[in-house]
Amino acid sequence: DGGSATSSGAYTAPMPGKIVKVMVSKGDQVEEGQTMIIMEAMKMEHVIKASRDGVVSAVSVEVDDFVEDSQTLCSLEQAEDV
Protein backbone atom coordinates (compact mmCIF):
# COMPACT_ATOMS: atom_id res chain seq x y z
CA ASP A 1 0.00 0.00 0.00
CA GLY A 2 1.21 3.48 -0.78
CA GLY A 3 -0.05 6.96 -0.14
CA SER A 4 -1.58 8.30 2.98
CA ALA A 5 -4.86 9.97 3.76
CA THR A 6 -4.94 13.22 5.69
CA SER A 7 -7.72 14.06 8.12
CA SER A 8 -9.16 16.34 5.43
CA GLY A 9 -9.64 13.33 3.15
CA ALA A 10 -6.74 14.11 0.78
CA TYR A 11 -4.64 11.18 -0.45
CA THR A 12 -0.99 11.99 -1.13
CA ALA A 13 1.87 10.35 -3.01
CA PRO A 14 4.16 8.27 -0.77
CA MET A 15 7.19 9.35 -2.86
CA PRO A 16 7.98 10.91 -6.25
CA GLY A 17 6.74 8.78 -9.13
CA LYS A 18 4.54 8.36 -12.20
CA ILE A 19 0.78 7.82 -12.27
CA VAL A 20 0.03 4.50 -14.03
CA LYS A 21 -3.74 4.18 -13.56
CA VAL A 22 -6.57 6.40 -12.27
CA MET A 23 -9.57 4.24 -11.38
CA VAL A 24 -11.95 6.87 -9.96
CA SER A 25 -13.57 10.12 -11.07
CA LYS A 26 -15.04 13.04 -9.16
CA GLY A 27 -18.41 12.01 -7.73
CA ASP A 28 -17.64 8.28 -7.62
CA GLN A 29 -18.71 6.43 -4.49
CA VAL A 30 -15.89 4.28 -3.06
CA GLU A 31 -15.69 1.68 -0.33
CA GLU A 32 -12.95 1.21 2.24
CA GLY A 33 -10.06 -0.70 0.66
CA GLN A 34 -11.07 0.13 -2.94
CA THR A 35 -8.15 0.92 -5.26
CA MET A 36 -8.33 4.51 -6.51
CA ILE A 37 -4.92 5.26 -8.08
CA ILE A 38 -1.88 3.18 -9.02
CA MET A 39 1.50 4.85 -9.29
CA GLU A 40 5.01 3.63 -9.99
CA ALA A 41 8.00 4.77 -7.98
CA MET A 42 11.47 3.27 -7.74
CA LYS A 43 10.40 0.46 -10.12
CA MET A 44 7.64 -0.57 -7.69
CA GLU A 45 3.87 -0.23 -7.98
CA HIS A 46 2.14 1.70 -5.20
CA VAL A 47 -1.61 1.27 -4.84
CA ILE A 48 -3.58 4.16 -3.34
CA LYS A 49 -6.68 2.72 -1.63
CA ALA A 50 -9.60 4.36 0.12
CA SER A 51 -9.13 4.26 3.90
CA ARG A 52 -12.89 4.63 4.42
CA ASP A 53 -16.18 4.71 2.54
CA GLY A 54 -16.84 8.03 0.83
CA VAL A 55 -17.36 10.03 -2.33
CA VAL A 56 -14.46 11.23 -4.50
CA SER A 57 -14.48 15.03 -4.21
CA ALA A 58 -11.44 15.67 -6.45
CA VAL A 59 -8.92 13.86 -8.66
CA SER A 60 -5.77 15.95 -9.13
CA VAL A 61 -3.74 13.68 -11.45
CA GLU A 62 -3.96 11.92 -14.80
CA VAL A 63 -2.21 8.86 -16.24
CA ASP A 64 1.47 9.56 -17.08
CA ASP A 65 1.66 12.56 -14.69
CA PHE A 66 4.85 12.75 -12.64
CA VAL A 67 4.14 13.59 -9.00
CA GLU A 68 6.25 14.79 -6.10
CA ASP A 69 6.45 13.29 -2.61
CA SER A 70 3.32 14.24 -0.61
CA GLN A 71 1.55 15.74 -3.65
CA THR A 72 -2.25 15.43 -3.40
CA LEU A 73 -3.57 12.77 -5.78
CA CYS A 74 -7.27 12.72 -4.91
CA SER A 75 -9.67 13.59 -2.10
CA LEU A 76 -12.62 11.87 -0.45
CA GLU A 77 -15.51 13.30 1.51
CA GLN A 78 -17.93 11.46 3.79
CA ALA A 79 -20.71 9.72 1.92
CA GLU A 80 -24.13 11.22 2.58
CA ASP A 81 -26.39 8.90 4.54
CA VAL A 82 -29.24 7.93 2.27
PyMOL commands that set and color helices and strands:
alter all, ss='L'
color gray80, all
select strands_A, chain A and resi 4-5+10-12+17-22+29-30+35-41+44-49+54-59+66-67+72-77
alter strands_A, ss='S'
color yellow, strands_A
deselect
rebuild
show_as cartoon
